[in-house]
Amino acid sequence: MQWLLGVYTNRFNHRQKEFGHLFSGRYKALPLDASSTGYLKAVCDYVHLNPVRAGLLAPEQPLQTYPWSSYPLYLAEPGRRSAWLRVDRLLGEWGIPQDSPAGRQQFVGLMEARRRAEGAGDFVPEGWCLGRNEFRQELLAAVSEQASPRHRGEEITSRP
């Protein structure tokens, strides 16, 4: 793997006239509260709206036109999508009772409304985690127990 990634990085850098590590930088994962209701909806919406936040879709382009997303599969008829894709669970999280053409159209409307509410590329996660305030406090308590004086995060230094 080291050889493969090294060769790939060298060729990519040469072609793009770049230099340095290709896969460097901070990985921006957010801790998610899996115990709260709406967890599946929050995660799926976050993923499905990523092309909008990244500015990969024009404002007039429908969300389902982005080719590298699973979102269009959620809108396909049951016989035209993979059997492992559980559309009914996500539709249920949105309060849509049935995987029907009308239900899928309702889902499109809800996602487009969510897209307009967030704006193109204006999404900023609320802080450093997604979840209930209790979940955030639990994480802060766990981190504070292990923090040393050289840890300077705003969340750590602001705790009593």
C-alpha positions in Angstrom: 0.0 0.0 0.0 2.9 2.4 0.8 4.3 1.9 -2.7 0.9 2.2 -4.4 0.1 5.5 -2.5 3.6 6.8 -3.1 3.5 6.2 -6.8 -0.1 7.6 -7.1 0.9 10.7 -5.1 4.0 11.3 -7.3 2.1 11.0 -10.5 -0.8 13.1 -9.3 1.5 15.8 -8.1 3.5 15.7 -11.4 0.3 16.0 -13.5 -1.3 18.7 -11.3 2.0 20.6 -10.7 1.5 20.1 -7.0 3.9 18.9 -4.3 3.9 17.3 -0.9 1.6 14.8 0.7 -1.6 14.1 -1.2 -3.5 12.6 1.7 -2.4 15.0 4.4 -4.4 17.4 6.5 -7.0 17.0 9.2 -9.8 14.5 8.7 -12.9 16.4 9.7 -15.0 13.8 11.4 -17.6 14.9 13.9 -18.7 12.7 16.8 -22.4 11.9 16.4 -24.9 11.0 19.2 -26.3 7.6 18.1 -28.6 7.3 21.1 -30.9 10.2 20.1 -33.9 9.9 17.8 -33.3 11.2 14.3 -29.8 9.9 14.2 -30.2 8.2 10.9 -32.0 11.2 9.4 -29.3 13.6 10.5 -26.5 11.4 9.1 -28.2 10.7 5.8 -29.1 14.3 5.3 -25.6 15.4 6.1 -24.2 13.0 3.5 -26.8 13.7 0.8 -26.3 17.5 1.1 -22.5 17.3 0.9 -22.4 18.1 -2.8 -24.4 21.3 -2.1 -22.1 22.4 0.7 -19.1 21.7 -1.4 -20.5 23.9 -4.2 -20.6 21.0 -6.7 -24.2 21.7 -7.7 -25.5 24.9 -9.2 -28.5 26.4 -7.3 -30.9 25.4 -10.1 -29.5 21.8 -10.4 -31.7 19.2 -8.6 -29.9 17.3 -5.8 -30.5 14.0 -7.6 -28.4 15.1 -10.6 -25.1 14.7 -8.6 -23.8 11.3 -10.0 -21.6 10.3 -7.0 -24.3 10.2 -4.4 -26.6 7.4 -3.2 -29.4 10.0 -3.0 -30.8 9.2 -6.5 -31.1 5.5 -5.5 -33.4 6.5 -2.7 -35.7 8.0 -5.4 -35.6 4.9 -7.6 -38.4 2.4 -7.7 -37.8 -0.6 -5.4 -36.9 -3.0 -8.3 -34.3 -0.6 -9.7 -32.2 -0.2 -6.6 -30.0 -2.6 -4.6 -31.8 -4.8 -2.1 -29.5 -3.8 0.8 -30.7 -0.1 0.6 -33.3 0.4 3.3 -35.2 3.4 1.9 -38.2 2.7 4.3 -36.1 3.5 7.4 -35.0 7.0 6.1 -38.5 7.8 4.8 -39.9 6.8 8.1 -37.5 9.2 9.9 -38.9 12.0 7.7 -42.5 10.9 8.6 -43.2 9.5 5.1 -45.3 6.4 5.7 -44.7 4.5 2.4 -42.1 3.9 -0.2 -44.3 5.0 -3.1 -44.0 7.4 -5.9 -45.8 10.0 -3.9 -43.7 9.3 -0.8 -40.5 9.6 -2.8 -41.7 12.9 -4.3 -42.4 14.2 -0.8 -38.9 13.2 0.2 -37.5 15.2 -2.8 -39.5 18.2 -1.7 -38.3 17.9 1.9 -34.6 17.5 0.9 -34.8 20.5 -1.5 -36.4 22.6 1.3 -33.6 21.6 3.6 -31.1 22.5 0.9 -32.6 25.9 0.5 -32.6 26.5 4.2 -28.9 25.7 4.5 -27.9 27.6 1.4 -25.2 26.5 -1.1 -21.9 26.1 0.7 -23.0 28.0 3.8 -23.3 24.9 6.1 -21.4 25.2 9.3 -21.8 22.3 11.8 -22.9 23.5 15.1 -19.7 23.2 17.0 -17.5 20.1 17.1 -20.2 17.4 17.5 -23.7 16.6 16.4 -26.2 15.5 19.1 -28.0 16.4 22.3 -26.4 18.8 24.8 -26.1 15.9 27.3 -24.0 14.0 24.7 -21.7 17.0 24.3 -21.3 17.3 28.1 -20.4 13.6 28.4 -17.7 14.0 25.7 -16.4 17.2 27.4 -16.2 15.4 30.8 -14.3 12.5 29.3 -11.9 14.8 27.5 -11.4 17.0 30.5 -10.4 14.1 32.7 -7.5 13.3 30.3 -6.5 16.9 29.5 -3.2 18.3 30.5 -2.1 21.9 30.8 -0.8 21.9 27.2 -4.3 21.1 25.8 -5.8 24.4 24.8 -9.1 23.7 23.1 -11.8 26.3 23.8 -14.1 23.6 25.1 -11.6 22.3 27.6 -10.4 25.7 28.9 -13.9 27.0 29.3 -15.0 24.1 31.6 -15.0 24.8 35.4 
